[in-house]
Amino acid sequence: MARVLIVGAGLTGSLCAALLRKEAPRPVHLTVWDEAGDSGGRMTTARSPYNPQSTVDLGAQYITCTPHYAKQHQSFYDDLLALGILKPLTSPIEGMVMKEGDCNFVAPQGVSSIIKHYLKESGADVCFRHRVTQVNLRNDKWEVSKETGPPEQFDIVVLTMPVPQILQLQGDIANLISECQRRQLESVSYSSRYALGLFYEAGTKIDVPWAGQYITSNPCIRFISIDNKKRNIESSEVGPSVVVHTTVPFGVTHLEHDTEDVQGLIFQQLEGVLPGLPRPVATQCQKWRHSQVTNAAANFHGQLTLHLKPFLVCGGDAFTQSNFDGCVTSARCVLEALKNHI
């Protein structure tokens, strides 16, 4: 049975694993590694340390489906809607740009529930705090090293982490990437921003007429969401949660600053935008160094094959676009490329 390693437990990686389990021409042993402590990638959902039912989406806030992708990816949307993992977004988001025919969806249990669903479907062995450092060729297999523990061997490797992390990998992979491929990978660029999650005690009232609001007049804050309101979850036992996304210029300027200092700056600006906001009981500040792809790799249509025997392929939004449908497109392209090598 071929051993397949998928690096990255975000949307592309988890969906690659689920599609491989379902559609691979023969059975495979699937392993997923991620450097973080939980799955989700940029669709991560944080929990209050005082009440695990109080959650906040620190990455993607909602999913916008265009008429084109509603047809092309209908089965994916139908499955997630049928299981209640996605529901139509009905709460008011001020400043949202709506195009004709677009549909917006939220994940009632947080956007990371989508990733957890696909990982469960895949039956893969999922390992967290596994940061890949080297990829070497050993006897027609890939020997993959991580920061801690011994290296392991795989027949096929799928890399779905942000492109700068792929380019940092040591070992034989550094020499296997052709000059042309390297130029294409180096052309990929990302925006950077911070997200601040705020958790409140049960019974706290945040009195605003919207569930989310785009801010256009603040140098620091771009978007605010009352997360439980956005998902239509009101509970007397669970306090509200709020997420604040910064502007990209603020994120870039403060990218190498201490996260606690940045959190203080966001709080200062937030008090001006929402005066009288209660003090939270807990916070979580997330630095998104690679937030959204601003320039994707050209002409690679969802994946980039780096080596044929043994097979090594890259996938993710760097080869499509930074949204749900971009990741679905990439996962399907990776699957098609893999089918001939399993």
VENHUDA-V908629 format. One record per residue. RES is the residue in three letters. SS is DSSP state (H for helix, E for strand, - for the rest). PHI is phi as a letter, one per 30 degrees, with the letter a starting at -180 (none if undefined). OMEGA is omega in degrees with one decimal (none if undefined). Layout:
res = {RES & RES}
ss = {SS & SS}
phi = {PHI & PHI}
omega = {OMEGA & OMEGA}
This chain:
res = {MET & ALA & ARG & VAL & LEU & ILE & VAL & GLY & ALA & GLY & LEU & THR & GLY & SER & LEU & CYS & ALA & ALA & LEU & LEU & ARG & LYS & GLU & ALA & PRO & ARG & PRO & VAL & HIS & LEU & THR & VAL & TRP & ASP & GLU & ALA & GLY & ASP & SER & GLY & GLY & ARG & MET & THR & THR & ALA & ARG & SER & PRO & TYR & ASN & PRO & GLN & SER & THR & VAL & ASP & LEU & GLY & ALA & GLN & TYR & ILE & THR & CYS & THR & PRO & HIS & TYR & ALA & LYS & GLN & HIS & GLN & SER & PHE & TYR & ASP & ASP & LEU & LEU & ALA & LEU & GLY & ILE & LEU & LYS & PRO & LEU & THR & SER & PRO & ILE & GLU & GLY & MET & VAL & MET & LYS & GLU & GLY & ASP & CYS & ASN & PHE & VAL & ALA & PRO & GLN & GLY & VAL & SER & SER & ILE & ILE & LYS & HIS & TYR & LEU & LYS & GLU & SER & GLY & ALA & ASP & VAL & CYS & PHE & ARG & HIS & ARG & VAL & THR & GLN & VAL & ASN & LEU & ARG & ASN & ASP & LYS & TRP & GLU & VAL & SER & LYS & GLU & THR & GLY & PRO & PRO & GLU & GLN & PHE & ASP & ILE & VAL & VAL & LEU & THR & MET & PRO & VAL & PRO & GLN & ILE & LEU & GLN & LEU & GLN & GLY & ASP & ILE & ALA & ASN & LEU & ILE & SER & GLU & CYS & GLN & ARG & ARG & GLN & LEU & GLU & SER & VAL & SER & TYR & SER & SER & ARG & TYR & ALA & LEU & GLY & LEU & PHE & TYR & GLU & ALA & GLY & THR & LYS & ILE & ASP & VAL & PRO & TRP & ALA & GLY & GLN & TYR & ILE & THR & SER & ASN & PRO & CYS & ILE & ARG & PHE & ILE & SER & ILE & ASP & ASN & LYS & LYS & ARG & ASN & ILE & GLU & SER & SER & GLU & VAL & GLY & PRO & SER & VAL & VAL & VAL & HIS & THR & THR & VAL & PRO & PHE & GLY & VAL & THR & HIS & LEU & GLU & HIS & ASP & THR & GLU & ASP & VAL & GLN & GLY & LEU & ILE & PHE & GLN & GLN & LEU & GLU & GLY & VAL & LEU & PRO & GLY & LEU & PRO & ARG & PRO & VAL & ALA & THR & GLN & CYS & GLN & LYS & TRP & ARG & HIS & SER & GLN & VAL & THR & ASN & ALA & ALA & ALA & ASN & PHE & HIS & GLY & GLN & LEU & THR & LEU & HIS & LEU & LYS & PRO & PHE & LEU & VAL & CYS & GLY & GLY & ASP & ALA & PHE & THR & GLN & SER & ASN & PHE & ASP & GLY & CYS & VAL & THR & SER & ALA & ARG & CYS & VAL & LEU & GLU & ALA & LEU & LYS & ASN & HIS & ILE}
ss = {- & E & E & E & E & E & E & - & - & - & H & H & H & H & H & H & H & H & H & H & H & H & H & - & - & - & - & E & E & E & E & E & E & - & - & - & - & - & - & - & - & - & - & - & E & E & E & - & - & - & - & - & - & - & E & E & E & - & - & - & - & - & E & E & E & - & H & H & H & H & H & H & - & H & H & H & H & H & H & H & H & H & - & - & - & - & E & E & - & - & - & - & E & E & - & - & - & - & - & - & - & - & E & E & E & E & - & - & - & - & - & H & H & H & H & H & H & H & H & H & H & H & - & - & E & E & E & - & - & - & - & E & E & E & E & E & E & E & - & - & E & E & E & E & E & E & - & - & - & - & - & E & E & E & - & E & E & E & E & - & - & - & H & H & H & H & H & - & - & E & - & - & H & H & H & H & - & - & H & H & H & H & H & H & H & H & - & - & E & E & - & - & E & E & E & E & E & E & E & - & - & - & - & - & - & - & - & - & - & - & - & E & E & E & - & - & - & - & - & - & E & E & E & E & E & E & H & H & H & H & - & - & - & - & - & - & - & - & - & - & E & E & E & E & E & E & - & H & H & H & H & H & H & - & - & - & - & - & H & H & H & H & H & H & H & H & H & H & H & H & H & H & H & - & - & - & - & - & - & - & - & E & E & E & E & E & E & E & - & - & - & - & E & E & E & - & - & - & - & - & - & - & E & E & E & E & E & - & - & - & E & E & E & E & E & - & H & H & H & - & - & - & - & H & H & H & H & H & H & H & H & H & H & H & H & H & H & H & H & - & - & -}
phi = {none & d & c & c & c & c & c & j & c & c & d & d & d & d & d & e & d & d & d & d & d & d & c & d & d & b & e & b & c & c & b & b & c & b & d & d & d & a & d & k & h & d & c & c & b & c & c & d & d & c & a & d & d & c & b & b & d & d & c & e & c & a & c & c & c & d & e & d & d & e & d & d & c & e & d & d & d & e & d & d & d & d & d & i & d & c & b & e & d & c & d & d & c & d & i & d & d & c & c & e & i & d & b & c & b & c & c & e & c & j & d & d & d & d & d & d & d & d & d & d & e & d & i & d & d & c & b & c & h & c & c & d & c & b & b & b & d & b & h & i & b & c & c & c & c & b & d & b & i & d & d & b & c & b & d & b & b & c & c & b & d & e & e & e & d & d & d & d & d & c & j & d & e & d & c & d & d & d & e & d & d & d & d & d & d & d & d & d & b & b & d & b & a & c & b & c & c & b & c & b & d & e & j & d & c & c & c & b & d & b & c & a & b & d & c & c & c & c & d & c & c & c & a & b & b & d & d & d & d & e & c & i & c & c & b & d & c & c & d & d & b & b & b & b & c & d & d & d & e & d & e & d & d & c & e & c & d & d & d & d & d & d & e & d & d & d & e & e & d & d & d & d & d & b & d & i & d & d & d & d & d & a & b & b & c & c & c & c & d & c & d & b & d & c & b & d & d & d & i & c & h & j & a & b & d & c & a & c & b & d & d & b & b & c & b & k & d & d & c & b & a & d & a & e & d & d & d & d & e & d & d & d & d & d & e & d & d & d & e & d & c & c}
omega = {-179.2 & 176.6 & -178.0 & 174.8 & 172.4 & -179.7 & -179.2 & 180.0 & 171.7 & -175.8 & -178.4 & -178.3 & -178.1 & -179.7 & 173.3 & -178.7 & -179.1 & -179.4 & 177.8 & 178.7 & -174.4 & -165.9 & 179.5 & -177.2 & 174.4 & -175.8 & 177.7 & 173.0 & -173.1 & 174.6 & 175.7 & 176.1 & 173.6 & -178.3 & -177.9 & -179.5 & -179.5 & 179.9 & 176.8 & -175.5 & 179.7 & 170.0 & -174.7 & 178.2 & -179.1 & 179.7 & 175.3 & 177.6 & -178.1 & 179.8 & -176.6 & 177.8 & 177.5 & -173.5 & 178.6 & 177.0 & -178.2 & 179.1 & -178.9 & -175.1 & 178.7 & -177.0 & 177.2 & -179.3 & 178.7 & 178.7 & 179.8 & -177.7 & 175.3 & 177.0 & -172.2 & -176.7 & -174.2 & -176.3 & -179.7 & 178.8 & -178.6 & -179.2 & -176.2 & 177.9 & -179.2 & -178.7 & -178.8 & 178.2 & 171.5 & 172.3 & 177.4 & 175.3 & -179.0 & -178.6 & -176.8 & 174.0 & -176.8 & 177.5 & 177.9 & 177.3 & -178.9 & 174.2 & -175.9 & 177.4 & 179.6 & 172.8 & 177.4 & -178.7 & 171.8 & 176.5 & -175.5 & -179.5 & -177.8 & -174.9 & 179.6 & 177.6 & 177.0 & -179.3 & -179.9 & 177.9 & -177.6 & 178.1 & 178.0 & 178.4 & -174.7 & -175.7 & -176.6 & 167.8 & -175.9 & -178.0 & 179.0 & -175.6 & 175.3 & -180.0 & -177.9 & -178.9 & -176.4 & 171.7 & -177.2 & 175.3 & 177.9 & 176.1 & 177.5 & 172.9 & 174.2 & 173.1 & -173.4 & -179.9 & 176.3 & -174.3 & 179.1 & 177.9 & -176.9 & 174.9 & 178.4 & -177.2 & -178.9 & 177.9 & -177.1 & 176.3 & 176.1 & -179.5 & -179.1 & 178.8 & 178.7 & -173.8 & 178.6 & 177.8 & 175.6 & -177.9 & 178.9 & -176.2 & 179.6 & 176.9 & -174.7 & -177.5 & -177.7 & -179.1 & -177.5 & 179.0 & -178.7 & 179.4 & -179.3 & 179.1 & -179.2 & 178.5 & 179.5 & -179.7 & -179.5 & 179.1 & 179.9 & 178.0 & -176.2 & 167.3 & 177.6 & 176.8 & 173.2 & 170.2 & 178.8 & 176.6 & -179.7 & -179.8 & -175.7 & 177.4 & 174.6 & 179.1 & 178.1 & 179.7 & 172.6 & -165.8 & 174.2 & -175.2 & -175.7 & 173.5 & 177.7 & -179.3 & 170.4 & -178.3 & -177.6 & -170.0 & -175.8 & -177.6 & -175.5 & -169.3 & 179.7 & -174.1 & 174.9 & 175.8 & 166.8 & -161.0 & 179.6 & 178.8 & 178.3 & -177.4 & -179.8 & 178.5 & 176.5 & -178.1 & 178.3 & -177.2 & -176.1 & -179.8 & 178.5 & 175.3 & -176.2 & 172.1 & 177.8 & 174.0 & 179.9 & 171.7 & 177.0 & 178.4 & 176.9 & -179.6 & -178.8 & -178.4 & -173.4 & -172.1 & -176.8 & -179.7 & 177.5 & -174.4 & 179.6 & 177.1 & 179.9 & 178.5 & 178.5 & 179.2 & 179.5 & 178.4 & 180.0 & -178.8 & -178.3 & 179.1 & 176.8 & -178.4 & 179.9 & -179.3 & 177.7 & 177.2 & -179.0 & 176.5 & 178.8 & 175.4 & 179.0 & 177.7 & 170.5 & -179.2 & -175.4 & 174.3 & 175.1 & 177.2 & 178.5 & -173.0 & 178.1 & 179.3 & 177.3 & 175.7 & -177.2 & 175.9 & -175.6 & 169.7 & 178.4 & 167.7 & 169.7 & 179.4 & 175.3 & 178.6 & -177.8 & -177.3 & -174.9 & -177.3 & -5.3 & -170.1 & 177.0 & -174.2 & 174.4 & 175.6 & 179.0 & -174.9 & 176.7 & -177.9 & 177.2 & 178.6 & -174.3 & 170.8 & -177.3 & -175.9 & 175.7 & 179.7 & 176.8 & 178.6 & -179.0 & -179.2 & 179.0 & 177.9 & 176.9 & 179.6 & -179.6 & 179.6 & -177.7 & -170.3 & -178.6 & -172.3 & -179.5 & none}
